[in-house]
């Protein structure tokens, strides 16, 4: 229980930078969707290029972040800095090679992506993703050192600076300077500037310690990491492939417009992704550190409880987003509202992704990472096939359902194979009960949405339904008597 409390505390702190910070960043979505009309397709450009950025981030980190945690926590490792600097050297070298290749072949690359008239977009985001990949290792080192406050400050610092500059360029300058036009390109330039500033914030982690490059260690780390790279590519394609291939399956202006509408709506669903990310930041170092314990039964019980509480809180988040959609929809411009019907489906996909992440540790702890590559690859194939077959007929709704199909496939495969190699007694009945309760409450919310004309009354009813779910959680898994201060009133 003490270890779970530590996990909860770290998740809360990481969530401060991930959930709260990215929510503040979402305030830019109404700004972008107000300044960039859906009909222009401009937001489709942003959606597509950021999808490529997410894919290349995984490629440029090539599993070294997870490899860092694995090797730095080995019982025979007595020099953590050696592991850290070796990983940092590897990722930094690959990032520099990537930038060199993009710079030399920029006209061909930008033309192939459909941005021959704007190669600066491609080069700018190449610099961003290279810096982000390099930062991933120092951020990982902070997580290993149990320094979530510094981690949160750096993450939040990026977001605050990014928001400030976007407000200046999209709101203030157009009113102050006659004829000033803010373009899609400014979004990318601001991102590069902010990323560069945060990179300087790692001065001590880069130059403040002795570099020890161990090539024998690097070979072992690469051997461990390459299946994770395949796993990561397949995993990120599960999140971005729909946006990357959308314009190829539905070409022309219609494809660009629908992609922009879908990309804006998905921003609301990404609240679920933020919870998953905050949990991942805390859970990955927690699991590898817990693996040093000799009490195998206690470890597996802890992993089972972590899964249960993850599912509980993501289901609660699902209900909150759906229940307060009348409010949250104003985060995007009204001409992007057709995408709101895809939001619940995308959130289900995000929940499945989080469950799959929880399940993934059996093959990471047993050094069978190749299984993860197979699982994610199978899910990716299902997702891509769903998109290619159904996008021409169903548009962006095919993207939403493709995510559910892809992550559902990977999750089921990982669970059944994992129970053979590393069995964990997950509380499936309890988890299933919460899932059924959520489905029932969601059905009520959906049915009453077309019956109750007043948004205020719908919100009141949905609040009662959310409180019903919360009461069930308190009754069965989160008794208030165990809480400090508050608990004394329930004893």
N, C-alpha and C positions, 0 to 999 in steps of 0.2 A: 504493500500500500504506500509506503514511503517513496518508493521509486516512481509509482504512478503520480504521486503528488508533485515530485520533481519534474516529471514529464509535463504535467498540466501547467506548472508554473512557467517552464521554458516555452511551452506552446503559447501561453498567454502573452509573454514578452515578445516572442517572434511575431505573434499575431498583431501586436501593436504596430509593427512596421509593415506587416503584410496586409492585414485586413483593414485597419484604420487608415494606414498610409495610402493603400491602393484605392480605398473608397474615396479619399480626398482626390486622388488622381482621376477617379471617375467623374468628378465634377467637370473635367475637361470634355467629357462625352457630350453633354448638352451644348457646350461651347462649339465643339467641332460640328455637331449635327445641326446647329443653328446657322453657322457660317458656311457650311458645305452642304448644299442641298442633296437630297437623295437622288434626284434626277440627274445631277451632274456626274455621279459615279466617283467623285473624288474620294469619298470615304472608302470606296472599294479598293482604291490604290493603297490607302493606309492599311486596310485589313490584309491585303495580299502581301505587301512588303514585310509587315510585321510577322506574318506567318513564315516567310522565308527566313527571317531573322531568328525566330524560335527554333527552326530546324537546324540552322547552321551553328547556333549556340550549343546544341547537343553534340554536333559533329566536332566542334573545336574543343569541347571539354572531354570528349571521348572516354567517358566513364572514370576520369581521374578523381573526380570529387568523391565518389563512393570508394574508389580504390584508396584514397587518402585515409578515410575513416577505417577501412579494413586493416591497413598496414600500420597505421599509427597506434592502433589499439591492440596489436598483437602482443602476446605475453613475452615474446623474445625480443621485442623492440624497446631499446633503452635510450633512443635518440630521436624524439618526435620531430625536432627541427630538421633533421636529415631527410625524413620522409616528406615533410612539408616543402622544403626548398627543391627537392628532386621533382615533386609534382608540379611546382610552380615553374620550374625551368622547362619541363616538357610542354605544358600548356602554353607558356609564353612563346616558345619556339614555333609551335604549330600555328599560333595566331599570327606571328610575323610572316610566316610562309604563306598563309592564306591571304593576307593583305597584299603581299607582293604579287601573287597570282591574279587577284582581282584587279589590281592596278594595271598590270601589263595587258590583260585581256578584257578591259572594261567595255570597249565598244561591242565586242562580240557577246559578252555576258548580258549587258543591258538590252541589246537587241533581242536576244533569245527570250528574255523575260517580258518583252513588250514595252520596254522603256528606252527605246533608242533615242528619243528626244529628250530624255531626262536621265542621262547616265550618272548625274550627281546624286540622284536618289540612291542608286545602287551603291556607289562608293561611300557615301555617308553612312549608310546602314551597315556596310561591311566593317567600317571602323568601329561602329557601335558594338557590333556582335563580337569583334575581336577583343575589345576592352572588357566587355561583359564576361567573356569566357575567362580572361586572365583574372578578373576580380573573383570568380567563383572559388578559386583555391584559397585566397586570403579570407573570404567569407566563411569557407569551410573550416579554416584553422581557428577562426573566432568561435565557431560552434564547438569545435573540439575542446577549446580552452574554457568552455562554459562562460562566455562573455556575451550574453544576449543583449545587454544594454548597449554596448558599442556597436554590435551588429544592427540593432534597431535604429540607433542614431544615424548611421551611415545610410541605411535604406531610406529612412524618413527624410534625411537631408536631400537625397536625390529627388524625392517626390515633391518636397516643398519648393525646391529650386525650379523644378520642371513646371510646376503649376504657376509659379510667379512669372516665369518667362513667357509661358503660353498666354497668360492674361495680358501681359504687356503687348505681345505681338498680335493677338487676335482681338483685343478689346480697346486697349489704350491708344496704341499707335494709329489704327485706322481713324480714330476720332480726332487725334492731335495733328496728323500730317495729311493734308489734302492729297488725294490720289494714291495714298498708300494701299497696297494690295498684299494681304497675307495669303500665301499659297500653301498647298499641301507640303511642299518642300521645307517650310519653316518648322513643321512638326519634327522632321528628321534632324534638321540642324540643331534645334534646341536639345533634342535627345543626346546628340553627340557631345555637345558642350557640357551638359549635366553629367554624363557618364565620365568624361575626362576629369571633371572636378572631383568626383567621388573616388576615382582611381588615385588621385593625389592624396586622398585621406588614408590610404594604406602605406604611406611612406615608411612607417616603422616596421610594418610586416614585410616590406620589400627590401628596404635598405638598412633596417635597424637590427639585423641579426646576421650571423655568418652563414654564407651559402655553402652547402655541402652536397654536391651532386654525386650521387652513387649510381653508376650506370648498371651495376648488377641488380640493385634494388629496383631501378627503373624497368628493367626487363621483366622482373617478377610482377611489378605493378601493371605493366602493359598486358602481360599474359592474363592477369585477373580482369583487366578492364575491357578488353576487346569484346567479349560477349555483352558486357553492359552497354558498350557503344551501339551494338546492333539492337539491343533491347531499347536503348534510349531513342534511336532513330525510329524504330517501329512505334514506340510510345508517343513521340512527338508528332509523327505522321498521323496517329490516331486523333490528335488535336488539331492539326493544321492541314492535312491532306485535302480535306473538303474545300478549304479556302484557296489552296494552291491550284487544284484542278478545276475549280468551278468555272472559270472563264474559258477553259478548253472544252468543257462539256457543254456549256451554254455560252457560245461566243457572242461577240458583238456588244452593243450598248446595254441590252437587256441583262446580260450576264454580269456586267460591271455594276449596274444599278442594284440588282438583287443581292450581289455580294456585299455591297455597302450596307444595304438594309439589314441583312443577316448579321454582318459584323457588328453593327450598332446594338442590335437586340441581344446578341451573345454577351455583351458587356454586363448586362444585368445578371445573366446566369453565372458570370464569373465570380460572384460572391462565394459560390460553392468552391471554386478553384482556389480562392484565397484561403479558405479554411483548410483545404487539403494541403496547400503549400506551407502554411504556418505549422500544421501538424508534422509535415515531412521534415522541416528544418529542425524540429526538436526530436523527432522520433528516430531519425537515422543515426546520429551519434549516440542516442540513448540505447538503441538495440545493440550496436557493436560494443559499447562499454559494458552493457549487461551480460554480454556473452562471455565475459571473463569469469562470471560467477560459476561456482561448482554445483549450485543447486538447480539442476536441470528442470525439475518439476515446477519450481517457483518461477523460473524464467518463462516457461511455456504458459503458465497461468497468467502471468503479467501480460504476455503478448495477446492472449485471448481477451483479457479485460480491456486492453487498449483498443482492440478491434471493436468491441461492443460500444465503448464510449464514443469512439469516432463515428460509428454509424448513428448513434443517438443524436449527436450534435449536428451532424450534416442533415439528418432528416428534419430536425427542428429548424435549421436554416432554410431548408426547402419550403417548409410550411410558411415561414415568415416572408420569404420572397413572393410566393404565390399569394399569400393572404394580403399583402400590402402592395400588390401590383398596381392598384389605382394611384398609389403615390410614386412608386419606383419608376413607372413608365415615363414620368416627366424628366428622368435623367437623359432621355433622348428626344430628339425633335419628333413632332407628331407625324411627319411623313415617313418616319422609320417604324411606327407602331405596328405595321403588319407582321413584323418579326416577333412580336410578343408571344404569339401562339407557340413559338419554338422554344421559349425560355424553359418551361418545366421539363421538356424532353432533354434539353442540353444539360440541365441540372442533374437529371437521373444519370446521364452519361458521366458527369463529374463525380457523382457518388460512387459509381462503379469503378472509376479510375482510382479513387481513394482506397476503396476496398482492395483493389488489385495491388496497390502500393503496399498496403499492410501485409498482404499475402506474400509479397515478393521476397520477404526476408528469409524464408526457408532456404531458397537457393543461394542467397548471398552469404548466409551464415555457414552453409555446407559447401561453399565454393563450387556450386553447380550453376553458375550464372548463365551457361549456355541454354538452360531451360527457359530462362526469362526471355532470351532472344526468340526462341521458338514460339512461346506464348504470345508475345507482343507482335511477332511477325504474322501469326495466324489472325489475330485481331485486326491488324492493319489491312490484311488482304480482304477480310470481310467488309471493313469500312470502305475501302476504295471501290470494291465491287458494287456495294450498295449505292455509293455516290454516282458512279459511272452509269449504272442501270437506271436509277430513279430520278436523278437531277433533271433530265430533260422533261419529265412529266410532272414532277412534284416540286421542282425548284429547291429553295433552301431548306424545306422541311425534310428532304431526303438527307441533307447534311446532318440534321439533328438526330434522326433515327439511325443513321449510319454510325454515329458515335456510340449509341446504346448497343447496337449489334456488335461493334468492334470490341468495346470494353467488356461487354457481357461474355463474349467468347473467351477473351484472355483471362477474365476472372474465374470462370468455371474451370478452365484448363489448369490454372495455377492451383486452385483449391484441391482438385481431385488428385493431381500428381503430388502436390505438397503433402497431402495426408499420408502418402506412401513413404516418402523420404524423411519427412519431419512432421509427424502428426501433432496437431494442436487441437485441444478440445474446445473449439469455439462454441459459445452459447447460441447455437443456431435457432433454437426455439424462441429465445428472448428477442434476438435480432429480427427473426421473422415476424414476431408479434408486433414489434414497433413498425416494421415495414407495412404490415397489413393495416395497422391503425392509421399510419400516414396516408396510405392509399384511400382509406375510407373518408378521412377528413378532407383530402384533396378533392374527392368526388363531390362532397357536399359543397365545398367552395366553388367548384366549377359549375355545378347545377344551379346554385342560387345566384351566380353572377348574371345569368340571363333572366332571372325572375325579379330580383330586387333592383329597382332602377336607381336608388340612391347610393352613391359611392360611400357616403358616411355610414349608412346602415350596413353595407357590405363589409366595410372595415371593422365595424363593431362585432358583427357575427363571426368574421374570420379571427378576430382577437380571442373570442370565446373558444373557438375550435383549437387555436394554438395553445391556449391555457389548458385545454383538456389534455393535449399531448404532454405538456409540461407536468401536469398533475400525475400522469401515469409514470413519467420518469422519476419524479420525486417519490412516488409510492413504492416503486419496485427497485430502483437502482441509485437513487441519490437522496437518501433520507436526510432531512434538514437537521436532525439531531446531531449529525456528525460534523456540522459546520461550526467554526469558531464564532463566539458571541451569539449568533442567531440560534445555534443549536441548543443553548440553555433554556430557551423558551418552549422547546418541544420535548424536553425530557420529563 
